[in-house]
């Protein structure tokens, strides 16, 4: 199952296997994380490749940093897939998360246009520490999110 909003994480609406995967997570916390991440997105947290950023499509350019921050907060795997245009041309890559039970969480899927198709993902193994790309954007999003959640760095 793919969740594009943590507000969708209502156990009663999920198949039993997905509900079990979310059982260890606090649904109120998940909804807070969703709200805070969305509030923290800005041009300053956007991947430079996707600038100029616009509040009309706030998810654009936020996938990598969002997936990293979310993984830090709730665990799981980081997924990456190539995005192809309607003509088959490579448009870029897209990142999202998969929890240990198999539930996929993609808070930024809405950034993809109707002319873009996200391909099958692969699991990305990240070395410890901050990412080598979009380091400042990641640090800023992480700082904002942790601050809004009342977490210390």
GIDA-V831191 format. One record per residue. N is the residue number from 1. PHI is phi in whole degrees, -180 to 180 (999 if undefined). OMEGA is omega in radians with two decimals (999 if undefined). NEAR is the number of other ideal C-beta (glycine too) atoms within 8 Angstrom. Layout:
# GIDA-V831191
N/PHI/OMEGA/NEAR ; N/PHI/OMEGA/NEAR
This chain:
# GIDA-V831191
1/999/3.11/8 ; 2/-113/3.05/7 ; 3/-102/3.09/11 ; 4/-101/3.05/8 ; 5/-151/3.08/7 ; 6/-74/3.03/11 ; 7/-67/3.09/7 ; 8/-78/-3.01/8 ; 9/-78/3.08/12 ; 10/-99/-3.04/7 ; 11/-56/-3.08/9 ; 12/-68/-3.12/5 ; 13/-96/-3.06/5 ; 14/-98/2.99/12 ; 15/-57/-3.05/6 ; 16/-55/-3.12/6 ; 17/-65/3.12/8 ; 18/-72/3.11/12 ; 19/-62/3.11/11 ; 20/-63/-3.13/8 ; 21/-64/3.14/11 ; 22/-89/-3.03/15 ; 23/-58/-3.10/7 ; 24/-81/-3.10/3 ; 25/-102/3.11/10 ; 26/-78/-3.08/5 ; 27/-63/3.10/10 ; 28/-65/3.11/6 ; 29/-63/3.12/8 ; 30/-59/3.14/13 ; 31/-68/3.06/11 ; 32/-65/3.12/9 ; 33/-60/3.12/14 ; 34/-58/-3.12/12 ; 35/-61/-3.08/9 ; 36/-68/3.11/12 ; 37/-58/-3.12/14 ; 38/-63/3.12/9 ; 39/-72/-3.06/7 ; 40/-87/-3.13/11 ; 41/-67/3.10/12 ; 42/-163/3.06/7 ; 43/-60/-3.11/7 ; 44/-72/3.12/6 ; 45/-103/-3.11/12 ; 46/-79/3.01/14 ; 47/-59/-3.10/12 ; 48/-55/3.11/8 ; 49/-62/-3.06/6 ; 50/-99/3.08/9 ; 51/-75/0.09/9 ; 52/-79/3.11/4 ; 53/-82/3.12/11 ; 54/-136/3.11/7 ; 55/-63/3.10/5 ; 56/-72/3.02/4 ; 57/-136/-2.98/8 ; 58/-65/-3.13/10 ; 59/-79/-3.07/11 ; 60/-61/3.10/11 ; 61/80/-3.09/11 ; 62/-106/-2.96/15 ; 63/-63/-3.08/14 ; 64/-63/-3.10/12 ; 65/-68/3.12/15 ; 66/-66/-3.14/14 ; 67/-62/3.12/14 ; 68/-67/3.13/14 ; 69/-65/3.14/13 ; 70/-63/3.11/13 ; 71/-61/3.11/12 ; 72/-62/-3.07/6 ; 73/-80/-3.03/8 ; 74/-125/3.09/10 ; 75/85/3.13/5 ; 76/93/-3.08/10 ; 77/-107/3.03/8 ; 78/-97/3.12/12 ; 79/-109/3.10/14 ; 80/-139/3.11/9 ; 81/-143/3.04/11 ; 82/-73/3.05/9 ; 83/-110/-3.14/14 ; 84/-111/3.04/10 ; 85/-79/-3.14/11 ; 86/-56/-3.13/6 ; 87/-85/3.12/4 ; 88/89/-3.14/5 ; 89/-77/3.13/6 ; 90/-71/3.13/7 ; 91/-100/-3.11/7 ; 92/151/3.09/7 ; 93/-129/-3.13/7 ; 94/-133/-3.14/15 ; 95/-117/3.00/13 ; 96/-159/-2.98/14 ; 97/-121/2.98/14 ; 98/-132/3.11/11 ; 99/-77/-3.12/14 ; 100/-54/-3.14/6 ; 101/-81/3.09/9 ; 102/105/3.11/10 ; 103/-68/3.10/12 ; 104/-99/-3.14/12 ; 105/-121/-3.13/13 ; 106/-130/-3.08/12 ; 107/-74/-3.07/14 ; 108/-118/-3.11/14 ; 109/-60/-3.10/12 ; 110/-64/3.13/7 ; 111/-68/-3.10/12 ; 112/-76/-3.14/9 ; 113/-83/3.11/4 ; 114/-65/3.13/3 ; 115/-90/-3.12/5 ; 116/-116/3.12/11 ; 117/-124/3.09/8 ; 118/-82/-3.11/10 ; 119/-83/3.12/8 ; 120/-64/-3.09/4 ; 121/-85/2.93/9 ; 122/-126/3.12/7 ; 123/-80/3.13/8 ; 124/-102/3.06/9 ; 125/-97/-3.10/4 ; 126/-98/3.01/7 ; 127/-69/3.11/4 ; 128/-61/3.10/3 ; 129/96/-3.11/3 ; 130/-70/3.13/6 ; 131/-68/3.14/10 ; 132/-81/3.12/4 ; 133/-116/-3.13/5 ; 134/57/-3.09/10 ; 135/-61/-3.13/9 ; 136/-68/3.14/6 ; 137/-65/3.10/13 ; 138/-62/-3.11/14 ; 139/-61/3.14/9 ; 140/-68/3.12/10 ; 141/-63/3.12/16 ; 142/-59/-3.14/13 ; 143/-61/-3.14/9 ; 144/-62/-3.10/11 ; 145/-64/-3.14/14 ; 146/-62/3.10/10 ; 147/-64/3.14/8 ; 148/-68/3.10/9 ; 149/-88/3.14/10 ; 150/77/3.12/4 ; 151/-98/3.09/6 ; 152/-91/3.13/3 ; 153/-78/999/5
